[in-house]
Amino acid sequence: MKRVATAAAATVLSLAALTPAALADAPESHVPSPGSPGLGDPLFPTLGNGGYDVRHYDLTFDYTPVAKTFTGKVEIRAKATQALSSFNLDFDRHTVDSITVNGRPATWSHDGGELVVTPAEPLRHGRPFDVTVAYHGVGTGPYAGLSGWNFGSDGGFASAAQASRADTFLPVNDHPSGKATWTFRVSAPPGYVATGNGVLTGTSEKDGRTVWTFEAREPMASELLGIAVVKGVYREGRGPRGLPLRHVIPAGQEEKYGPIADLTGEQVAWAEKRFGRFPFSTYGIHVYDGYKAALENQTLSLFGTNWFNRPDGTTKYTTTMIHELVHQWFGDSVTPKTWQDAWLNEGPAVYYAAVWGEEQGWDRLDDKMRTVYGKLDAVRAKDGPPGRPKGLGGYNIYDGGALVLYALRLELGDDPLFDRVMRTWVQRNEDGNASTEDFVAHTAKITKRAGIDAFLRSWLYDEKNPPMPRRPDWSAP
């Protein structure tokens, strides 16, 4: 209620400044009004904000290890997509110290995960504007929602913001459709290093701390945020065509994790044969004991140390490395329009990791997909089909999405044709957003196969598995 009252008051003030004639003649988008507090995503309706489009974030972030306190300042460059009397940023619970809009002090209210900003005067439709928010807090919260902070034994942290947790680090338009370029200036005290997405452009000294500056030159969704302050060391290398590789591994454990990081170059080469040129200016992995999963943070995939401690002594962990690497094309460069399109991220990552595993002689792709086929009907009924999930993180999106691609490859009956569908998909949608229906239309255009769109929609949306092409003996239990 506080947010609604604040926005309404701002609307009255802005409209009062206009004459009745001007209001009558102005297009609706040119009459100042509050931007919406969400974008209506099918799975997360309140994520993101309406009324503006962010072009660039410039984040300064100073973290104190062990105490887990921080100060931050974010400068946001945006463009108004309507006349705005106020607008929202997603920001969960931390203390705001000041806000300016176009250099002038603004007022704000903070309600749960929504920061409502009222500029000194309304923002005009189609015009660029700048917002600067200074803030501070403690990484432990408390938060209205989930936290994106992951703390390690070294007193440091690493961010894992997917899907809705970037707002625990900074005020942000937190939806995958709101891609922007980024600058990070993350400081670390002696004995620690900082990480950020993109290219490391330099370091400097300030107040006894080292400031690490990174530039994410290609657009990035906020859920792929990859900042950290850890007791780590950088390890550099070169990938195909001289691609700069930079990894962060635990200090004192270079002998264990250095050779694992060094596998990345050949993995990038393997992926490039299938999808074309790596889509970003750099790549690397960050290995950290404060995280227990694996995540495709753009240009710097994050792995828990536990991934590499296999009791069987094999290198099967490389399938997970391939999974996160494939995401750099599918999910990071080509980002879903909504979270209900998430199979476009996870399906290719699972599928190609299985292809890699088969090539290494570990598991047959057909055997894995047959198992998925047998399980997926029950998952469709409970959690929704791959193209219309009821939530994130489910078997339907991951293995079910891979099964959709497997079925498509069998239906086309021509590996080069399937490969062309996948390669041109990431090339034509590079740095952008795309939906499930976009993929269906793309496949129909590339293959020129009658009925292929209906075939894909059946696999993506039906309540039960369609028959598997070329596998008449497969059935669900």
C-alpha positions, 0 to 999 in steps of 0.5 A: 500500500505504501508503494501505491500511495507514493506513486499516486501522489507523484502522478497527481503532482506531475499531472497538475503541471500540465494544462487540461488542453495539453493532457487532452492532446498528449498521447497516453505514453506522454502523460506522466504516470508511474512505471509498473512494478513488474513485467508480468513474467508468466513465472515471476510476475513482479520481476523487472519494472516497466516504463524504462529500458536500462542501457548500462550499469556502472557498479562500485562495490566495496566488501569487507570480508568476515564482517560481510558488510559492504557499500555500493553505488550504482550509476544507471543509464536508461531511456524512458519508454513512457513519461514517468512520474515515478519508476521502480527498481528491484532492490531487496532490503539494503539501506539506501543513502541517496538517490539522484536522477539526472543529477538532482536529488530524488525521493524514494520509498522502499517496500520489500523488494521494490524501490520506488523512485520519484524524480524531482520532475517527471521524465519525458517519454523517449528521453535518456536519463541517469540514476545514481543510487548509493547504498550499504548493507550486510550480505546476510540480509535479512531479505524479503526473498531468496539471497544471491550471496554465497559465503566461503570459508575464507570470509569472502563471497561469490554471487549466484543471482539466478533467477531473481536474486540480483536485487540482493546486490544492487538496485536493478531491473531484474528480468532477463529481458532487460539486458544491458552492458555493465562496468564493475569496480569491485574492491578487495582488501590485501589477501583477497581478489575481486571478480566481475563479468567481462574483461579485466581492464585494470586495477588501482589502489584506494584506501589500502584496497585494490579496486578491480575494474571489469567491462562486460561489453556485450549485453548481459541479463542481471541474473548472470551477475558474477561478482566476488571477493575471495582468497583466490588467484588468477590463472590466465590462458588462451583459447581458440583464435586467441580468446583470453581465458581467465580463471579464479581458483582457490589460493594455495590449491593451484596444483589441484585446480589449475589443470582443471581450469586449463581444460577450458580451452579445448572445451571452447574449441569443441563447442565452437565447432558446433555453434560458431565463434564464442560470443563474448570477449573472454571466458573462464571458470571460478572455483569456490568452496562457498558454492555447492552447485554450478552456474553459468555466470556470463563469461565466468562460470561458477563451480563449487569445489565439490564438483571436482572431488569425484571418488571414482577418480574420473574426469566426468566433472567435465560434463558439468563444465561443458553444460555451463560453457554451452550456456554461454551461447544458450541462455547468456548470449541468447537469453529467454524473453520470459522465464517460461522459455527457460528450456531454451537455456537448459535443454541445449546445456543438458543435451550437449553435455550428454553428447560430450559424455558419449564422446568420452565413452562414459554414457550413451546418449540414446540410453540417457534419452530413453530414460528421460522419455520414460519419466517425462510423462509423469513430470509433464502432468505434475510440473508442466511440459518443457515449453510451459513449465509451472516453475524453474529448476525442474526435470521438465526444463532440463532433461525434458528440454534435452529430449525435445532437441533429441526428438528434433534431431531424429525427426530431421534425420540429418545431423548437419540440418539439426546442427544448422538449426542450432548454430544459426539460432545462436548466431541470429539471436546473439546478444538478444532475447528469444522465445519458444515460439521464436525457436519454432519459427526459426526451425521451420524457416531453416529446415523448410520441413512441412509440419515441423512447427506442429511437431515441435509444439507437440513436444513442447506443449502437450500433456504427454510425450508424442511418439519418439521418431525412429524409436517405435519401441519406446514408451512411457511406463 
